[in-house]
């Protein structure tokens, strides 16, 4: 089985400062990892994904994440926050190859607040 | 391309009523899923399908039915609505498998009173 823990339920940063959203995972397999963003009253949009290629993954809107197997982490970062980054962010780990009810496991989310 | 389309966007039901949440995708994806999102819980898998005519239960299937008669459509039926089913429901589709990149609809916000 697999699980994912988002270490902060809320993160508040000032506009123009760096963003760090933390995610730890556990998996019995070699997982794929994803970050999704959900703006208020919207669906989920894929920010970036790791699928066993480069460990530093670049996504949309200036976000990136680094896969660290030794630390079982996949933290999301951005050098400079923008007001439009205010949203809910979900770290997601894939399940057993072949899918089934193990398909995707979602973290509980981190609410990112941007202070002007 | 529209992607994944869900209807309705909002719905209020009385306890005991039934309804169907519609989901359609135009990307020819074989894999489709229904999730519910509750505050502080992330998304939890209700039912999924790996192709037309094939469905199975996810983590929280009780009180819901699904069918998959075509590749495009994957409706979710609430048989007898309960207040515990108040939630936001998301439909998703994926190309290469249930544990790969998923494309989500805009969601249906359901309130059961």
gemmi code that builds the backbone of each chain (N, CA, C; Angstrom):
import gemmi

chains = {
    "A": [
        ("UNK", (0.850, -1.187, 0.000), (0.000, 0.000, 0.000), (0.890, 1.242, 0.000)),
        ("UNK", (0.256, 2.380, -0.205), (1.003, 3.620, -0.254), (0.271, 4.662, 0.570)),
        ("UNK", (1.004, 5.676, 0.983), (0.391, 6.774, 1.717), (1.165, 8.043, 1.438)),
        ("UNK", (0.537, 9.159, 1.727), (1.193, 10.446, 1.515), (0.801, 11.375, 2.644)),
        ("UNK", (1.779, 12.114, 3.149), (1.564, 13.055, 4.247), (2.008, 14.434, 3.820)),
        ("UNK", (1.093, 15.360, 3.838), (1.451, 16.758, 3.611), (1.634, 17.379, 4.996)),
        ("UNK", (2.816, 17.872, 5.225), (3.231, 18.197, 6.587), (2.599, 19.467, 7.132)),
        ("UNK", (2.062, 20.302, 6.265), (1.442, 21.551, 6.700), (0.053, 21.653, 6.102)),
        ("UNK", (-0.940, 21.917, 6.935), (-2.293, 22.100, 6.399), (-2.466, 23.515, 5.834)),
        ("UNK", (-1.714, 24.473, 6.369), (-1.757, 25.850, 5.891), (-0.332, 26.388, 5.833)),
        ("UNK", (-0.040, 27.143, 4.773), (1.235, 27.843, 4.646), (0.910, 29.264, 4.209)),
        ("UNK", (1.516, 30.231, 4.895), (1.312, 31.633, 4.558), (2.651, 32.266, 4.241)),
        ("UNK", (2.750, 32.906, 3.076), (3.978, 33.594, 2.672), (3.610, 34.962, 2.118)),
        ("UNK", (4.594, 35.834, 2.081), (4.382, 37.154, 1.474), (4.654, 37.075, -0.017)),
        ("UNK", (3.946, 37.891, -0.760), (4.174, 37.949, -2.200), (5.633, 38.263, -2.476)),
        ("UNK", (6.221, 37.531, -3.424), (7.612, 37.759, -3.784), (8.611, 36.916, -2.992)),
        ("UNK", (8.173, 36.217, -1.972), (9.064, 35.355, -1.179), (8.917, 33.909, -1.627)),
        ("UNK", (9.886, 33.060, -1.248), (9.827, 31.662, -1.701), (8.683, 30.878, -1.055)),
        ("UNK", (8.253, 29.857, -1.799), (7.215, 28.943, -1.332), (7.819, 27.557, -1.150)),
        ("UNK", (7.476, 26.913, -0.033), (7.865, 25.525, 0.208), (6.664, 24.787, 0.766)),
        ("UNK", (6.182, 23.791, 0.032), (5.104, 22.925, 0.490), (5.688, 21.519, 0.624)),
        ("UNK", (5.559, 20.945, 1.821), (6.261, 19.700, 2.111), (5.361, 18.473, 1.959)),
        ("UNK", (5.960, 17.424, 1.416), (5.236, 16.175, 1.186), (6.168, 14.996, 1.433)),
        ("UNK", (5.749, 14.066, 2.242), (6.430, 12.798, 2.421), (5.508, 11.676, 1.969)),
        ("UNK", (6.099, 10.618, 1.460), (5.298, 9.518, 0.939), (5.861, 8.193, 1.428)),
        ("UNK", (5.055, 7.167, 1.332), (5.542, 5.802, 1.493), (4.897, 4.951, 0.419)),
        ("UNK", (5.673, 3.989, -0.073), (5.164, 3.129, -1.139), (5.952, 1.839, -1.172)),
        ("UNK", (5.276, 0.770, -1.489), (5.935, -0.531, -1.644), (6.503, -0.695, -3.050)),
        ("UNK", (6.230, 0.277, -3.908), (6.641, 0.163, -5.301), (7.567, 1.320, -5.629)),
        ("UNK", (7.928, 1.444, -6.873), (8.627, 2.640, -7.348), (7.548, 3.597, -7.840)),
        ("UNK", (7.202, 4.558, -7.033), (5.988, 5.321, -7.332), (6.183, 6.425, -8.360)),
        ("UNK", (5.081, 6.846, -8.937), (5.001, 8.142, -9.582), (4.421, 9.112, -8.555)),
        ("UNK", (4.857, 10.349, -8.643), (4.398, 11.367, -7.693), (3.923, 12.586, -8.473)),
        ("UNK", (2.893, 13.215, -7.938), (2.273, 14.345, -8.615), (1.993, 15.460, -7.597)),
        ("UNK", (1.972, 16.676, -8.106), (1.382, 17.792, -7.380), (0.246, 18.354, -8.238)),
        ("UNK", (-0.919, 18.507, -7.582), (-2.063, 19.132, -8.221), (-2.401, 20.422, -7.466)),
        ("UNK", (-2.962, 21.390, -8.194), (-3.415, 22.633, -7.592), (-4.920, 22.772, -7.822)),
        ("UNK", (-5.601, 23.284, -6.807), (-7.035, 23.524, -6.917), (-7.322, 24.956, -6.478)),
        ("UNK", (-7.694, 25.787, -7.440), (-8.122, 27.140, -7.106), (-9.564, 27.115, -6.629)),
        ("UNK", (-9.979, 28.114, -5.866), (-11.317, 28.099, -5.259), (-12.421, 27.794, -6.255)),
        ("UNK", (-13.231, 26.819, -5.902), (-14.399, 26.418, -6.703), (-14.022, 25.931, -8.101)),
        ("UNK", (-12.830, 25.394, -8.213), (-12.371, 24.856, -9.498), (-11.995, 23.397, -9.352)),
        ("UNK", (-11.763, 22.761, -10.501), (-11.262, 21.396, -10.491), (-9.767, 21.374, -10.206)),
        ("UNK", (-9.191, 20.171, -10.232), (-7.772, 20.000, -9.967), (-6.980, 20.072, -11.256)),
        ("UNK", (-5.855, 20.759, -11.190), (-4.990, 20.910, -12.358), (-3.613, 20.360, -12.018)),
        ("UNK", (-3.037, 19.597, -12.933), (-1.716, 19.034, -12.697), (-0.661, 20.123, -12.769)),
        ("UNK", (0.150, 20.213, -11.712), (1.284, 21.153, -11.699), (2.532, 20.501, -12.275)),
        ("UNK", (2.825, 19.297, -11.802), (4.017, 18.579, -12.261), (3.913, 17.117, -11.848)),
        ("UNK", (4.803, 16.295, -12.451), (4.799, 14.870, -12.122), (6.212, 14.312, -12.188)),
        ("UNK", (6.468, 13.340, -11.332), (7.710, 12.589, -11.331), (7.390, 11.152, -11.709)),
        ("UNK", (8.115, 10.639, -12.727), (7.852, 9.267, -13.172), (9.157, 8.510, -13.392)),
        ("UNK", (10.095, 8.648, -12.472), (11.363, 7.919, -12.436), (12.369, 8.387, -13.477)),
        ("UNK", (12.200, 9.574, -13.993), (13.222, 10.156, -14.865), (14.066, 11.109, -14.003)),
        ("UNK", (14.215, 12.358, -14.393), (14.990, 13.312, -13.616), (14.362, 13.543, -12.252)),
        ("UNK", (15.197, 13.633, -11.226), (14.655, 13.787, -9.862), (14.178, 15.206, -9.594)),
        ("UNK", (14.686, 16.192, -10.333), (14.189, 17.559, -10.214), (13.199, 17.785, -11.348)),
        ("UNK", (11.976, 18.052, -10.978), (10.902, 18.147, -11.951), (10.401, 19.585, -12.008)),
        ("UNK", (10.317, 20.109, -13.213), (9.787, 21.463, -13.386), (8.342, 21.387, -13.866)),
        ("UNK", (7.515, 22.274, -13.301), (6.117, 22.274, -13.668), (5.678, 23.611, -14.234)),
        ("UNK", (4.385, 23.807, -14.199), (3.843, 25.056, -14.732), (3.947, 26.170, -13.699)),
        ("UNK", (3.865, 27.398, -14.169), (3.813, 28.578, -13.302), (5.013, 28.715, -12.377)),
        ("UNK", (6.173, 28.216, -12.796), (7.397, 28.406, -12.027), (7.604, 27.447, -10.875)),
        ("UNK", (6.725, 26.491, -10.689), (6.876, 25.505, -9.613), (7.838, 24.391, -10.016)),
        ("UNK", (8.511, 23.842, -9.031), (9.315, 22.658, -9.237), (9.306, 21.809, -7.975)),
        ("UNK", (9.681, 20.544, -8.131), (9.730, 19.629, -6.995), (10.900, 18.684, -7.193)),
        ("UNK", (11.468, 18.259, -6.064), (12.604, 17.348, -6.111), (12.245, 16.038, -5.431)),
        ("UNK", (12.428, 14.951, -6.159), (12.193, 13.614, -5.614), (13.446, 13.178, -4.870)),
        ("UNK", (13.301, 12.886, -3.568), (14.433, 12.414, -2.767), (14.048, 11.066, -2.168)),
        ("UNK", (14.576, 10.035, -2.785), (14.197, 8.688, -2.371), (14.669, 8.396, -0.950)),
        ("UNK", (15.881, 8.843, -0.608), (16.424, 8.546, 0.724), (15.592, 9.180, 1.830)),
        ("UNK", (14.943, 10.301, 1.503), (14.123, 11.001, 2.491), (12.630, 10.735, 2.275)),
        ("UNK", (12.300, 9.985, 1.279), (10.900, 9.738, 0.847), (10.108, 11.036, 0.826)),
        ("UNK", (10.699, 12.032, 0.160), (10.047, 13.343, 0.115), (9.882, 13.808, -1.328)),
        ("UNK", (8.943, 14.706, -1.496), (8.668, 15.298, -2.817), (8.125, 16.690, -2.567)),
        ("UNK", (8.976, 17.574, -2.070), (8.561, 18.917, -1.683), (8.393, 19.810, -2.911)),
        ("UNK", (7.414, 20.679, -2.842), (7.106, 21.610, -3.931), (7.670, 22.983, -3.578)),
        ("UNK", (8.336, 23.627, -4.531), (8.923, 24.937, -4.279), (8.645, 25.888, -5.433)),
        ("UNK", (8.745, 27.168, -5.096), (8.677, 28.226, -6.091), (9.505, 29.382, -5.555)),
        ("UNK", (10.361, 29.975, -6.385), (11.274, 30.997, -5.856), (10.568, 32.265, -5.377)),
        ("UNK", (9.471, 32.632, -6.044), (8.843, 33.906, -5.739), (7.328, 33.767, -5.866)),
        ("UNK", (6.632, 33.921, -4.762), (5.183, 33.719, -4.765), (4.452, 34.881, -5.423)),
        ("UNK", (3.370, 34.523, -6.084), (2.497, 35.508, -6.716), (1.107, 35.355, -6.116)),
        ("UNK", (0.373, 36.449, -6.111), (-0.975, 36.408, -5.526), (-1.829, 35.310, -6.151)),
        ("UNK", (-1.637, 35.053, -7.432), (-2.433, 34.046, -8.127), (-2.096, 32.619, -7.694)),
        ("UNK", (-1.039, 32.446, -6.889), (-0.686, 31.105, -6.394), (-1.550, 30.674, -5.223)),
        ("UNK", (-2.317, 31.575, -4.669), (-3.179, 31.228, -3.536), (-4.171, 30.162, -3.964)),
        ("UNK", (-4.108, 28.998, -3.309), (-4.914, 27.842, -3.729), (-4.663, 26.699, -2.759)),
        ("UNK", (-5.325, 25.571, -3.032), (-5.088, 24.330, -2.293), (-4.192, 23.447, -3.149)),
        ("UNK", (-3.184, 22.852, -2.528), (-2.224, 22.021, -3.248), (-2.259, 20.602, -2.689)),
        ("UNK", (-2.292, 19.633, -3.598), (-2.366, 18.226, -3.211), (-1.159, 17.470, -3.732)),
        ("UNK", (-0.509, 16.751, -2.844), (0.547, 15.818, -3.212), (-0.104, 14.448, -3.398)),
        ("UNK", (0.264, 13.746, -4.457), (-0.410, 12.510, -4.828), (0.636, 11.455, -5.163)),
        ("UNK", (0.437, 10.239, -4.669), (1.346, 9.141, -4.971), (0.573, 8.055, -5.705)),
        ("UNK", (1.233, 7.430, -6.660), (0.584, 6.361, -7.405), (0.623, 5.070, -6.614)),
        ("UNK", (-0.286, 4.171, -6.993), (-0.385, 2.906, -6.299), (0.316, 1.791, -7.038)),
        ("UNK", (-0.187, 0.611, -6.770), (0.391, -0.585, -7.359), (0.311, -0.510, -8.880)),
        ("UNK", (1.411, -0.831, -9.568), (1.343, -0.873, -11.033), (0.208, -1.778, -11.483)),
        ("UNK", (-0.568, -1.296, -12.426), (-1.762, -2.020, -12.851), (-3.014, -1.404, -12.286)),
        ("UNK", (-2.839, -0.514, -11.316), (-3.978, 0.267, -10.849), (-4.919, -0.482, -9.959)),
        ("UNK", (-6.193, -0.375, -10.242), (-7.179, -0.906, -9.330), (-7.458, 0.118, -8.265)),
        ("UNK", (-8.001, -0.316, -7.153), (-8.380, 0.615, -6.102), (-7.165, 1.308, -5.500)),
        ("UNK", (-5.975, 0.858, -5.804), (-4.770, 1.536, -5.338), (-4.444, 2.761, -6.156)),
        ("UNK", (-5.213, 3.047, -7.192), (-4.871, 4.008, -8.231), (-4.014, 5.181, -7.816)),
        ("UNK", (-4.619, 6.212, -7.235), (-3.916, 7.398, -6.773), (-4.309, 7.640, -5.328)),
        ("UNK", (-3.329, 7.977, -4.511), (-3.605, 8.320, -3.120), (-3.268, 9.785, -2.908)),
        ("UNK", (-4.247, 10.525, -2.416), (-4.106, 11.963, -2.252), (-3.730, 12.318, -0.823)),
        ("UNK", (-2.855, 13.319, -0.684), (-2.672, 13.926, 0.607), (-3.887, 14.759, 0.977)),
        ("UNK", (-3.904, 15.256, 2.202), (-5.072, 16.002, 2.678), (-5.072, 17.455, 2.219)),
        ("UNK", (-3.994, 17.874, 1.597), (-3.971, 19.213, 1.040), (-3.248, 20.221, 1.910)),
        ("UNK", (-2.639, 21.200, 1.254), (-2.027, 22.351, 1.925), (-2.642, 23.608, 1.335)),
        ("UNK", (-3.189, 24.424, 2.213), (-3.795, 25.676, 1.778), (-2.721, 26.754, 1.771)),
        ("UNK", (-2.413, 27.292, 0.598), (-1.382, 28.311, 0.459), (-2.026, 29.692, 0.454)),
        ("UNK", (-1.577, 30.510, 1.388), (-2.080, 31.887, 1.516), (-0.952, 32.823, 1.126)),
        ("UNK", (-1.253, 33.793, 0.296), (-0.254, 34.766, -0.132), (-0.626, 36.124, 0.472)),
        ("UNK", (0.254, 36.648, 1.267), (0.033, 37.967, 1.885), (0.565, 39.063, 0.973)),
        ("UNK", (-0.195, 40.112, 0.780), (0.280, 41.186, -0.115), (1.454, 41.952, 0.484)),
    ],
    "B": [
        ("UNK", (-10.860, 20.880, -27.452), (-11.356, 19.773, -26.650), (-11.884, 20.262, -25.322)),
        ("UNK", (-13.032, 19.713, -24.882), (-13.619, 20.123, -23.618), (-12.927, 19.439, -22.447)),
        ("UNK", (-12.336, 18.258, -22.635), (-11.706, 17.537, -21.531), (-12.738, 16.700, -20.806)),
        ("UNK", (-12.847, 16.910, -19.472), (-13.803, 16.193, -18.643), (-14.901, 17.173, -18.229)),
        ("UNK", (-16.124, 16.832, -18.531), (-17.253, 17.706, -18.255), (-18.189, 17.048, -17.254)),
        ("UNK", (-18.485, 17.772, -16.190), (-19.408, 17.272, -15.170), (-20.648, 18.155, -15.107)),
        ("UNK", (-21.783, 17.512, -14.940), (-23.031, 18.237, -14.692), (-23.845, 17.509, -13.647)),
        ("UNK", (-24.620, 18.221, -12.801), (-24.622, 19.682, -12.686), (-23.424, 20.180, -11.890)),
        ("UNK", (-23.257, 21.482, -11.770), (-22.202, 22.056, -10.941), (-22.625, 22.126, -9.477)),
        ("UNK", (-23.906, 22.343, -9.245), (-24.440, 22.427, -7.893), (-25.747, 21.644, -7.839)),
        ("UNK", (-26.011, 21.042, -6.672), (-27.268, 20.320, -6.506), (-27.610, 20.243, -5.026)),
        ("UNK", (-28.885, 20.457, -4.718), (-29.383, 20.254, -3.362), (-30.422, 19.144, -3.423)),
        ("UNK", (-30.276, 18.152, -2.576), (-31.199, 17.031, -2.517), (-31.790, 16.919, -1.129)),
        ("UNK", (-32.967, 16.337, -1.058), (-33.526, 15.975, 0.239), (-33.116, 14.542, 0.564)),
        ("UNK", (-32.991, 14.259, 1.841), (-32.655, 12.905, 2.274), (-33.626, 11.912, 1.652)),
        ("UNK", (-33.053, 10.846, 1.079), (-33.863, 9.801, 0.472), (-34.050, 9.943, -1.026)),
        ("UNK", (-33.800, 11.127, -1.567), (-33.921, 11.298, -3.005), (-32.762, 10.620, -3.728)),
        ("UNK", (-32.982, 10.336, -4.989), (-31.913, 9.772, -5.815), (-31.566, 10.761, -6.919)),
        ("UNK", (-30.362, 10.633, -7.437), (-29.966, 11.463, -8.569), (-28.738, 10.867, -9.229)),
        ("UNK", (-28.461, 11.367, -10.422), (-27.298, 10.930, -11.186), (-26.408, 12.116, -11.481)),
        ("UNK", (-25.134, 11.991, -11.154), (-24.129, 12.966, -11.530), (-23.527, 12.506, -12.859)),
        ("UNK", (-23.519, 13.417, -13.815), (-23.029, 13.058, -15.143), (-21.557, 13.421, -15.302)),
        ("UNK", (-20.862, 12.576, -16.054), (-19.459, 12.826, -16.392), (-19.204, 12.349, -17.806)),
        ("UNK", (-18.596, 13.202, -18.601), (-18.249, 12.835, -19.973), (-16.861, 13.354, -20.288)),
        ("UNK", (-16.095, 12.542, -21.027), (-14.763, 12.976, -21.480), (-14.635, 12.728, -22.973)),
        ("UNK", (-13.884, 13.627, -23.619), (-13.731, 13.548, -25.075), (-12.292, 13.266, -25.482)),
        ("UNK", (-11.527, 12.655, -24.592), (-10.114, 12.383, -24.850), (-9.872, 10.912, -25.186)),
        ("UNK", (-10.936, 10.127, -25.283), (-10.843, 8.700, -25.588), (-10.026, 7.929, -24.545)),
        ("UNK", (-10.134, 8.379, -23.275), (-9.433, 7.685, -22.203), (-10.208, 6.452, -21.766)),
        ("UNK", (-9.479, 5.360, -21.544), (-10.126, 4.140, -21.074), (-10.456, 4.211, -19.586)),
        ("UNK", (-9.637, 4.902, -18.812), (-9.739, 4.877, -17.357), (-10.499, 6.091, -16.855)),
        ("UNK", (-11.504, 5.834, -16.036), (-12.281, 6.918, -15.438), (-12.553, 6.607, -13.980)),
        ("UNK", (-12.693, 7.682, -13.189), (-12.846, 7.520, -11.739), (-13.785, 8.579, -11.193)),
        ("UNK", (-14.382, 8.262, -10.057), (-15.138, 9.232, -9.279), (-14.502, 9.360, -7.899)),
        ("UNK", (-14.299, 10.603, -7.473), (-13.770, 10.898, -6.155), (-14.750, 11.816, -5.418)),
        ("UNK", (-14.675, 11.753, -4.105), (-15.346, 12.764, -3.304), (-14.303, 13.506, -2.474)),
        ("UNK", (-14.558, 14.797, -2.305), (-13.630, 15.649, -1.566), (-14.345, 16.228, -0.368)),
        ("UNK", (-13.824, 15.935, 0.792), (-14.379, 16.461, 2.035), (-13.299, 17.274, 2.746)),
        ("UNK", (-13.688, 18.303, 3.495), (-12.694, 19.182, 4.139), (-11.682, 18.401, 4.958)),
        ("UNK", (-10.401, 18.683, 4.718), (-9.341, 18.044, 5.488), (-9.109, 16.575, 5.174)),
        ("UNK", (-9.770, 16.072, 4.113), (-9.668, 14.629, 3.818), (-8.976, 14.343, 2.495)),
        ("UNK", (-8.654, 15.351, 1.729), (-8.138, 15.080, 0.390), (-9.247, 14.501, -0.481)),
        ("UNK", (-8.881, 13.743, -1.497), (-9.850, 13.089, -2.376), (-9.840, 11.597, -2.105)),
        ("UNK", (-11.025, 11.007, -2.056), (-11.148, 9.565, -1.838), (-11.902, 8.931, -3.002)),
        ("UNK", (-11.403, 7.793, -3.432), (-11.928, 7.111, -4.611), (-13.232, 6.392, -4.279)),
        ("UNK", (-14.265, 6.654, -5.082), (-15.568, 6.023, -4.872), (-15.694, 4.771, -5.747)),
        ("UNK", (-15.630, 4.966, -7.059), (-15.687, 3.877, -8.035), (-14.764, 4.231, -9.187)),
        ("UNK", (-14.390, 3.211, -9.930), (-13.559, 3.456, -11.093), (-13.913, 2.485, -12.208)),
        ("UNK", (-13.407, 2.790, -13.400), (-13.664, 1.952, -14.571), (-12.397, 1.882, -15.417)),
        ("UNK", (-12.089, 0.690, -15.889), (-10.901, 0.521, -16.728), (-11.273, 0.349, -18.196)),
        ("UNK", (-12.528, 0.559, -18.506), (-12.976, 0.494, -19.883), (-14.479, 0.281, -19.918)),
        ("UNK", (-15.052, 0.457, -21.097), (-16.496, 0.292, -21.251), (-16.921, -1.089, -20.767)),
        ("UNK", (-17.941, -1.110, -19.944), (-18.483, -2.353, -19.418), (-17.793, -2.894, -18.185)),
        ("UNK", (-16.749, -2.201, -17.700), (-15.969, -2.702, -16.565), (-15.893, -1.630, -15.492)),
        ("UNK", (-16.439, -1.941, -14.320), (-16.367, -1.007, -13.197), (-15.967, -1.772, -11.940)),
        ("UNK", (-15.483, -1.026, -10.949), (-15.128, -1.665, -9.683), (-15.181, -0.625, -8.580)),
        ("UNK", (-15.158, -1.113, -7.341), (-15.290, -0.245, -6.176), (-13.948, 0.318, -5.758)),
        ("UNK", (-14.012, 1.540, -5.252), (-12.845, 2.159, -4.669), (-12.890, 2.091, -3.160)),
        ("UNK", (-12.406, 3.146, -2.535), (-12.269, 3.184, -1.074), (-13.596, 3.392, -0.361)),
        ("UNK", (-14.506, 4.197, -0.943), (-15.747, 4.571, -0.262), (-16.950, 4.383, -1.180)),
        ("UNK", (-17.293, 3.156, -1.566), (-18.333, 2.928, -2.567), (-19.771, 2.894, -2.054)),
        ("UNK", (-19.966, 2.773, -0.741), (-21.310, 2.536, -0.222), (-22.240, 3.707, -0.507)),
        ("UNK", (-23.430, 3.378, -1.043), (-24.434, 4.389, -1.352), (-24.352, 4.918, -2.771)),
        ("UNK", (-23.416, 4.399, -3.556), (-23.207, 4.873, -4.923), (-23.183, 3.696, -5.901)),
        ("UNK", (-23.710, 3.953, -7.098), (-23.589, 2.995, -8.200), (-23.014, 3.685, -9.409)),
        ("UNK", (-22.336, 2.906, -10.251), (-21.816, 3.444, -11.512), (-22.080, 2.439, -12.626)),
        ("UNK", (-21.985, 2.937, -13.836), (-22.029, 2.080, -15.020), (-21.153, 2.729, -16.077)),
        ("UNK", (-20.731, 1.958, -17.046), (-19.884, 2.493, -18.117), (-20.294, 1.814, -19.418)),
        ("UNK", (-21.313, 2.368, -20.039), (-21.811, 1.772, -21.283), (-21.019, 2.251, -22.499)),
        ("UNK", (-20.376, 3.403, -22.401), (-19.546, 3.918, -23.491), (-18.212, 4.367, -22.926)),
        ("UNK", (-17.234, 4.546, -23.799), (-15.935, 5.057, -23.344), (-16.058, 6.465, -22.787)),
        ("UNK", (-16.985, 7.255, -23.362), (-17.062, 8.677, -23.036), (-17.734, 8.974, -21.696)),
        ("UNK", (-18.709, 8.168, -21.299), (-19.582, 8.537, -20.182), (-19.411, 7.631, -18.976)),
        ("UNK", (-19.468, 8.240, -17.796), (-19.292, 7.477, -16.561), (-20.168, 8.121, -15.483)),
        ("UNK", (-21.465, 7.878, -15.488), (-22.355, 8.506, -14.511), (-22.255, 7.861, -13.132)),
        ("UNK", (-22.480, 8.689, -12.119), (-22.478, 8.241, -10.725), (-23.881, 8.424, -10.173)),
        ("UNK", (-24.444, 7.358, -9.653), (-25.806, 7.407, -9.122), (-25.820, 7.313, -7.607)),
        ("UNK", (-26.555, 8.243, -7.014), (-26.828, 8.167, -5.582), (-28.201, 7.535, -5.427)),
        ("UNK", (-28.273, 6.427, -4.741), (-29.487, 5.635, -4.703), (-30.535, 6.224, -3.759)),
        ("UNK", (-30.097, 6.621, -2.587), (-30.973, 7.207, -1.573), (-30.112, 8.159, -0.757)),
        ("UNK", (-30.153, 9.439, -1.128), (-29.192, 10.395, -0.594), (-29.285, 10.527, 0.925)),
        ("UNK", (-28.114, 10.669, 1.534), (-27.997, 10.865, 2.979), (-27.145, 12.104, 3.238)),
        ("UNK", (-27.348, 12.767, 4.375), (-26.531, 13.952, 4.680), (-25.036, 13.674, 4.648)),
        ("UNK", (-24.615, 12.449, 4.934), (-23.189, 12.097, 4.899), (-22.617, 12.134, 3.480)),
        ("UNK", (-23.499, 12.216, 2.491), (-23.039, 12.301, 1.113), (-22.886, 13.748, 0.639)),
        ("UNK", (-23.120, 14.687, 1.521), (-22.813, 16.085, 1.213), (-21.312, 16.203, 1.000)),
        ("UNK", (-20.921, 16.663, -0.193), (-19.511, 16.645, -0.556), (-19.350, 17.332, -1.907)),
        ("UNK", (-18.103, 17.444, -2.322), (-17.813, 17.856, -3.697), (-17.315, 16.617, -4.437)),
        ("UNK", (-17.913, 16.360, -5.581), (-17.608, 15.151, -6.343), (-16.829, 15.510, -7.597)),
        ("UNK", (-15.754, 14.773, -7.815), (-14.927, 14.994, -8.996), (-14.858, 13.709, -9.828)),
        ("UNK", (-15.013, 13.907, -11.107), (-14.797, 12.844, -12.075), (-13.428, 13.064, -12.711)),
        ("UNK", (-12.725, 11.986, -12.996), (-11.405, 12.095, -13.606), (-11.238, 11.027, -14.672)),
        ("UNK", (-10.385, 11.312, -15.635), (-10.050, 10.296, -16.625), (-8.545, 10.271, -16.810)),
        ("UNK", (-8.046, 9.138, -17.251), (-6.611, 9.020, -17.514), (-6.379, 8.084, -18.682)),
        ("UNK", (-5.236, 8.294, -19.335), (-4.948, 7.570, -20.568), (-4.273, 6.231, -20.310)),
        ("UNK", (-3.302, 6.226, -19.400), (-2.419, 5.068, -19.309), (-2.658, 4.195, -18.087)),
        ("UNK", (-3.612, 4.559, -17.265), (-3.881, 3.735, -16.090), (-4.374, 4.570, -14.952)),
        ("UNK", (-4.983, 3.905, -13.972), (-5.562, 4.619, -12.836), (-4.491, 5.280, -11.982)),
        ("UNK", (-3.257, 4.798, -12.016), (-2.220, 5.387, -11.181), (-1.289, 6.277, -11.993)),
        ("UNK", (-1.827, 6.870, -13.046), (-1.066, 7.821, -13.851), (-1.785, 9.175, -13.844)),
        ("UNK", (-1.231, 10.112, -14.555), (-1.784, 11.470, -14.591), (-3.273, 11.448, -14.895)),
        ("UNK", (-4.043, 12.115, -14.037), (-5.491, 12.167, -14.198), (-5.923, 13.573, -14.579)),
        ("UNK", (-6.972, 13.640, -15.384), (-7.568, 14.904, -15.792), (-8.926, 15.006, -15.102)),
        ("UNK", (-9.136, 16.134, -14.430), (-10.320, 16.262, -13.592), (-11.365, 17.189, -14.196)),
        ("UNK", (-12.619, 16.897, -13.914), (-13.696, 17.817, -14.200), (-13.724, 18.935, -13.170)),
        ("UNK", (-14.700, 19.851, -13.334), (-14.784, 21.027, -12.474), (-15.458, 20.729, -11.142)),
        ("UNK", (-16.065, 19.571, -11.039), (-16.667, 19.197, -9.770), (-18.154, 19.469, -9.703)),
        ("UNK", (-18.829, 18.705, -8.857), (-20.251, 18.910, -8.532), (-20.353, 19.066, -7.020)),
        ("UNK", (-20.890, 20.197, -6.601), (-21.068, 20.433, -5.161), (-22.471, 19.983, -4.774)),
        ("UNK", (-22.539, 18.929, -3.983), (-23.821, 18.328, -3.604), (-24.088, 18.559, -2.127)),
        ("UNK", (-25.284, 19.047, -1.843), (-25.733, 19.215, -0.468), (-26.979, 18.372, -0.255)),
        ("UNK", (-26.967, 17.543, 0.784), (-28.132, 16.724, 1.115), (-28.694, 17.223, 2.443)),
        ("UNK", (-29.964, 17.635, 2.395), (-30.582, 18.223, 3.596), (-31.640, 17.275, 4.188)),
    ],
}
model = gemmi.Model(1)
for chain_id, residues in chains.items():
    chain = gemmi.Chain(chain_id)
    for i, (resn, *xyz) in enumerate(residues, 1):
        res = gemmi.Residue()
        res.name, res.seqid = resn, gemmi.SeqId(i, " ")
        for name, pos in zip(("N", "CA", "C"), xyz):
            atom = gemmi.Atom()
            atom.name, atom.element = name, gemmi.Element(name[0])
            atom.pos, atom.b_iso = gemmi.Position(*pos), 0.0
            res.add_atom(atom)
        chain.add_residue(res)
    model.add_chain(chain)
structure = gemmi.Structure()
structure.add_model(model)
structure.setup_entities()
